[in-house]
């Protein structure tokens, strides 16, 4: 009687005693009248726990939402000030406002700050305050300063590391387009390609291509170290180390391994062929040199044309065909002189051709 009295006293509620019944393995809950215990939505079979599911539990915690629409959630976590920190919708969508982490490293980020079509994969990639859309990364510290830029792709450690508002950029390779912050429409493929560039509309393919040049835009460099130091504009370099020492020169086109590798500030040059004008030429301008190992003898030679293997320019405004050392028919034609003659050198011998008007 004593024990029974204690039991009644501890369980008596206003309006009566606790009663009710339940089903095995369901966690009990108070029903709406406050004095009857019944089944909750939580099912515990001793191995797994289900919410809104009681059979075929596939995990330690198995949750089944209501329906399959995008407007309802199977799981959702909020803070005291921010909603939707993390959720699993009933249509299968999963979102984490601040990315997905392993320990202290954020490795996966989708559509931060409610943006659209952004995906960031890699430690510290992406930015939680981003407002731009359609960006993608793969690699550590990629696009992690981006604020408003859109349509960017960064693959590789620190690719596009400092981009903030630039758009339409592609960086593939560690530290490619590393320094660019606001410029648009650049493509860099290769280790440290366009590393220092801060301008727009450049294309660099190959390790160190336009690697050190910070200024100058609308350039195309294809090949290892091509245009490495260039700060010029509208230049094209194709091949190993082509225009590798060019600095502030503009409007140069060089094709072939080593072509124009000694040029520094000379502009408006066209150099085609292996090692064409690869030495001596630094400041010369408006040269057209076609052929392997063609050369100049003066750093500032300008306005000349050389065609053929080993053809060598020795002054300004010359037209050179072939090499006197290897070609018996080599011809060098210079500008018209004051006595109305045209100086032509054939096989090393000078000739003057008299000119007159008709």
C-alpha positions in Angstrom: 0.0 0.0 0.0 2.8 2.4 0.8 4.5 1.8 -2.5 1.3 2.1 -4.4 0.5 5.3 -2.6 3.8 6.8 -3.8 3.1 5.7 -7.3 -0.3 7.4 -7.4 1.1 10.5 -5.9 4.0 10.8 -8.4 1.8 10.1 -11.4 -1.4 11.9 -10.6 -2.1 14.9 -12.8 -4.8 17.5 -12.8 -7.9 15.9 -14.1 -6.9 12.3 -13.4 -4.1 9.7 -13.7 -1.7 9.0 -16.6 -2.9 6.3 -18.9 -2.7 5.1 -22.4 -1.0 2.5 -24.5 1.6 2.3 -27.2 3.4 0.1 -29.8 6.6 -1.8 -29.2 9.8 0.2 -30.1 8.0 3.5 -30.5 9.2 6.3 -28.3 6.3 7.6 -26.2 4.9 11.1 -26.2 2.1 13.0 -24.5 -1.0 13.1 -26.6 -2.9 16.4 -26.9 -5.0 15.9 -23.7 -1.9 16.0 -21.6 -2.6 12.9 -19.6 -2.4 10.1 -22.1 0.7 8.5 -23.5 0.8 7.3 -27.1 3.2 6.7 -30.0 5.5 9.5 -31.3 7.1 9.6 -34.8 10.3 8.2 -33.4 10.9 4.5 -33.8 13.9 2.7 -32.0 14.5 -1.0 -32.8 17.6 -1.2 -30.6 19.9 -0.9 -33.6 18.7 2.1 -35.6 16.3 5.0 -35.0 13.7 6.1 -37.5 11.7 9.3 -37.8 8.5 8.8 -39.7 9.6 5.3 -40.6 9.5 2.0 -38.7 10.8 -0.7 -41.2 13.9 -1.2 -43.3 15.9 1.3 -41.4 19.0 2.0 -43.4 21.1 4.0 -41.0 21.6 4.8 -37.3 19.2 7.7 -38.0 16.8 7.3 -40.9 14.5 10.2 -41.6 11.6 10.2 -44.0 10.1 13.5 -45.0 6.5 14.3 -46.0 6.1 14.2 -49.7 8.7 15.0 -52.3 8.4 18.7 -53.0 11.0 21.5 -52.9 9.0 23.5 -50.4 9.2 21.0 -47.5 12.2 19.7 -45.5 13.2 16.3 -44.2 15.9 18.0 -42.1 16.7 21.6 -41.4 19.1 23.5 -39.0 18.8 27.2 -38.2 20.8 29.4 -35.8 19.2 32.1 -33.6 19.7 34.7 -36.3 20.2 32.8 -39.6 17.7 30.4 -41.3 18.6 27.4 -43.4 22.2 26.9 -42.2 21.8 23.4 -43.4 18.9 21.5 -44.8 17.8 18.4 -46.7 14.6 19.0 -48.8 12.1 16.4 -49.6 12.9 16.7 -53.3 16.5 15.5 -52.5 18.2 18.9 -52.5 21.0 19.4 -49.8 22.3 22.8 -48.9 24.9 24.0 -46.4 25.1 27.8 -46.1 28.8 27.8 -45.2 30.0 24.8 -47.2 31.1 21.3 -46.3 34.0 20.8 -44.0 36.5 18.1 -42.9 37.8 19.2 -39.6 38.9 22.8 -40.0 39.1 22.7 -43.8 36.2 23.7 -46.0 36.2 21.4 -49.0 32.9 21.8 -50.8 30.7 24.8 -51.3 27.5 25.0 -53.4 25.7 28.3 -54.1 26.9 30.3 -51.1 24.8 33.3 -50.0 21.8 32.1 -52.0 23.6 32.5 -55.4 22.9 30.4 -58.5 25.0 27.8 -60.3 28.2 28.1 -58.1 30.2 25.1 -57.1 33.5 25.2 -55.2 35.6 22.1 -54.4 38.8 22.4 -52.4 40.1 23.7 -49.1 39.1 27.3 -48.6 37.7 27.7 -52.1 34.8 30.0 -52.7 33.5 32.9 -50.6 30.4 33.0 -48.3 29.6 36.7 -49.3 29.6 36.0 -53.1 26.9 37.6 -55.1 28.0 36.5 -58.6 26.9 33.3 -60.2 28.0 30.4 -62.5 31.5 30.0 -61.1 33.3 26.7 -60.6 36.5 25.7 -58.9 38.6 22.6 -58.1 41.6 23.1 -55.9 42.7 24.7 -52.6 42.3 28.5 -52.2 40.6 29.0 -55.5 38.3 32.0 -56.0 38.2 32.5 -52.3 38.2 36.3 -52.6 35.5 36.4 -55.3 32.7 38.9 -54.4 30.6 39.7 -57.5 32.3 38.0 -60.5 30.5 35.5 -62.6 31.2 32.8 -65.2 34.7 32.0 -63.9 36.5 28.6 -63.8 39.5 27.9 -61.6 41.3 24.5 -61.4 44.5 24.2 -59.4 46.0 25.4 -56.2 45.5 29.2 -55.8 44.1 29.6 -59.4 42.4 33.0 -59.6 43.3 33.4 -55.9 42.7 37.1 -55.8 39.9 37.6 -58.3 37.1 39.8 -56.7 34.8 41.2 -59.4 36.3 39.9 -62.7 34.2 37.6 -65.0 34.6 35.2 -67.9 38.1 34.0 -66.8 39.5 30.5 -67.1 42.5 29.5 -65.0 43.8 25.9 -65.1 47.0 25.2 -63.3 48.5 26.1 -59.9 48.7 29.8 -59.4 47.4 30.6 -62.9 45.9 34.1 -63.0 47.0 34.5 -59.4 47.1 38.3 -59.2 44.1 39.2 -61.4 41.4 40.9 -59.3 39.0 42.8 -61.5 39.9 42.1 -65.1 37.7 40.0 -67.5 38.0 37.5 -70.3 41.4 36.0 -69.5 42.4 32.4 -70.2 45.4 30.9 -68.5 46.4 27.2 -68.8 49.6 26.0 -67.2 51.6 26.5 -64.0 51.8 30.2 -63.1 50.5 31.3 -66.5 49.4 34.9 -66.4 50.6 34.9 -62.7 51.1 38.6 -62.4 48.6 39.8 -65.0 46.0 42.4 -63.9 44.6 43.2 -67.4 41.9 41.8 -69.7 41.5 39.6 -72.7 44.8 37.7 -72.5 45.3 34.1 -73.5 48.3 32.2 -72.1 48.9 28.4 -72.6 52.0 26.8 -71.1 53.9 27.0 -67.8 55.1 30.5 -67.1 53.4 31.9 -70.2 53.1 35.7 -69.6 54.0 34.7 -66.1 55.7 37.9 -64.8 54.1 40.7 -66.9 51.5 42.6 -64.9 50.2 45.1 -67.5 49.4 44.9 -71.2 46.3 43.3 -72.6 44.9 41.4 -75.6 48.0 39.2 -75.8 48.2 35.5 -76.9 51.2 33.4 -75.7 51.4 29.6 -76.3 54.4 27.7 -75.1 56.7 27.4 -72.1 57.9 30.8 -70.8 56.5 32.6 -73.9 56.2 36.3 -73.3 57.2 35.7 -69.7 58.1 39.3 -68.9 55.8 41.0 -71.3 53.9 44.1 -70.3 53.0 45.0 -74.0 49.7 44.9 -75.8 48.4 42.9 -78.7 51.3 40.6 -79.1 51.3 36.9 -80.3 53.9 34.4 -79.3 53.8 30.7 -80.2 56.6 28.3 -79.2 59.1 27.6 -76.4 60.5 30.8 -74.8 59.2 33.0 -77.7 59.5 36.7 -76.8 60.6 35.5 -73.4 62.4 38.7 -72.5 60.0 41.2 -74.0 58.9 43.9 -71.7 56.9 46.9 -72.9 56.9 46.1 -76.6 53.6 46.1 -78.5 52.2 44.5 -81.7 54.9 41.8 -82.1 54.2 38.4 -83.7 56.7 35.6 -83.2 56.4 32.0 -84.0 58.9 29.2 -83.5 61.0 28.0 -80.5 63.2 30.8 -79.3 61.9 33.4 -81.8 62.5 36.9 -80.6 63.8 35.8 -77.3 66.2 38.8 -77.0 63.6 41.4 -77.9 62.9 43.8 -75.0 61.0 47.0 -76.2 61.1 46.7 -80.0 57.6 46.8 -81.5 55.8 46.0 -84.7 58.0 43.0 -85.5 57.1 39.8 -87.2 59.5 36.9 -86.5 58.9 33.4 -87.8 61.1 30.4 -87.5 63.3 28.6 -85.0 65.5 31.1 -83.2 64.7 33.9 -85.6 66.2 37.0 -84.3 66.9 35.2 -81.0 70.0 37.2 -80.1 71.2 40.8 -80.4 67.8 42.3 -81.4 66.4 44.2 -78.4 64.9 47.6 -79.5 64.6 47.2 -83.3 61.2 47.8 -84.8 59.1 47.1 -87.9 61.2 44.0 -88.9 59.9 41.1 -90.9 62.1 38.1 -90.4 61.2 34.7 -91.8 63.4 31.6 -91.5 65.2 29.5 -89.0 68.2 31.2 -87.3 67.8 34.5 -89.2 69.5 37.3 -87.4 70.4 40.9 -87.0 73.8 42.5 -86.3 72.6 45.6 -84.5 70.2 45.7 -81.5 68.2 48.5 -83.0 68.0 47.5 -86.7 64.6 48.6 -88.0 62.4 48.5 -91.1 64.2 45.6 -92.7 63.0 42.3 -94.2 65.0 39.0 -94.1 63.9 35.7 -95.7 65.6 32.3 -95.6 67.7 30.2 -93.2 70.5 32.3 -91.7 69.6 35.5 -93.5 71.2 38.3 -91.6 70.2 42.0 -91.5 73.1 44.4 -91.1 71.3 47.7 -91.1 68.1 49.6 -91.5 65.6 49.3 -94.4 67.3 46.3 -96.0 65.8 43.4 -97.9 67.8 40.2 -97.4 67.2 36.9 -99.2 69.2 33.9 -98.0 72.5 33.7 -96.2 75.8 34.7 -97.8 77.5 32.0 -95.8 75.3 29.2 -97.0 73.7 30.4 -100.2 75.6 31.6 -103.3 72.6 33.5 -104.4 72.2 35.6 -101.3 71.0 39.1 -102.0 70.9 42.2 -99.7 69.1 45.3 -101.0 69.3 48.5 -99.1 67.5 51.8 -99.4 67.9 54.2 -102.3 70.9 56.4 -101.8 71.2 60.1 -102.4 72.7 59.6 -105.8 69.5 57.8 -107.0 71.1 54.4 -106.9 70.0 51.2 -105.2 72.7 49.4 -103.3 72.6 45.6 -103.8 75.0 43.1 -102.3 75.3 39.8 -104.1 77.6 37.1 -102.8 79.3 39.7 -100.6 80.0 42.1 -103.5 78.3 45.5 -103.6 76.6 46.7 -106.7 74.7 49.9 -107.5 71.7 49.9 -109.7 70.9 53.2 -111.3 67.3 54.3 -110.8 65.4 56.9 -112.9 61.8 58.0 -113.2 59.7 57.3 -116.3 
